[in-house]
Amino acid sequence: MFFTDPSHQPFKLGSGSAGALLIHGFPGTPAELRPLGEQLAAADYTAYGLLLPGFGAEIETLITKTSDDWLRAAQKKWSQIQQDHHTTTLIGYSMGGAIATCLAAQQPPDHLVLLAPFWRLNTILRHLLPIVKYIKPRITPFEKANFDDPELRKQMHSVMGGDLDLDNPEIQQQLRKNIVIATATFDEVRRLGQAAYKAAARLTCPTLIIQGAQDDTVVPSLTRRFMQQINGRVSYHEINGTHAFPKQQTDFVEIIL
């Protein structure tokens, strides 16, 4: 019922000699990075968009997934790309940036690109998650949602696709009842961020970080702190944009190319 548009599916674009793996964020899908994948394909890359376990059309199974599941899926795809392509680029967005960092520390790419890389929650919740998951194991985030709220509609269409009919009472009811997130899942995201921060110190490949200056999800100050953890060669670019810049803008692509 949700994430039914084909744009949310994994993709392989182009047929260039260089291979690039693009890893989406939380709770996103490959649709977030498809515009970037299309531009990479036009620049003689083969661009692969990975759908992590429990996301997209599988969102109702997310409560059963762990950060290890996400890392294993990404590592499997990354190993295949490294076998198939002599030159490789690893690109991670938001939580996907944490996954990409962990992979790059173990199986270095020729180039690592981190787009608004997540490594720490910017709220006091990060201290409570290890406890909260035992007190309130599950939440239904849309149970009391006001689907007439323009900002909520904008955010939901950005993540789940513009084809989602938020005026349909049946869709609203399914969102309220069927979208269940385990608080343990948020703790898995937190743990993944911690692992990425530690892995950053082991990076040896050239690393490019692109950060939106108006990002209030992965805030610039935290990204700059993450950058200082990297021992290898790193380049940092702060651009005019929000957390959604990979899907909404194209001007940053020239920095990558």
Buried (B, 14 or more C-beta within 10 A) or exposed (E): EBBBBEBBBBBEBBEBEBBBBBBBBBBBBBBBBBBBBBBBBBBEBBBBBBBBBBBBBBBBEBBEBBBEBBBEBBBEBBEEBBEEBEEBBBBBBBBBBBBBBBBBBEBBBBBBBBBBBBBBBBEEEBEBBEEBBEEEEEBBEBEEBEBEEEEBBEEBEBBBBEEBEBEEEEBBEBBBEEBBBBBBBBBBBBBBBBBBBEBBEBBEBBBBBBBBEEBEBBBBEBBEEBBEBBEBEBEBEBBEBBBBBBBEBEEBBEEBE
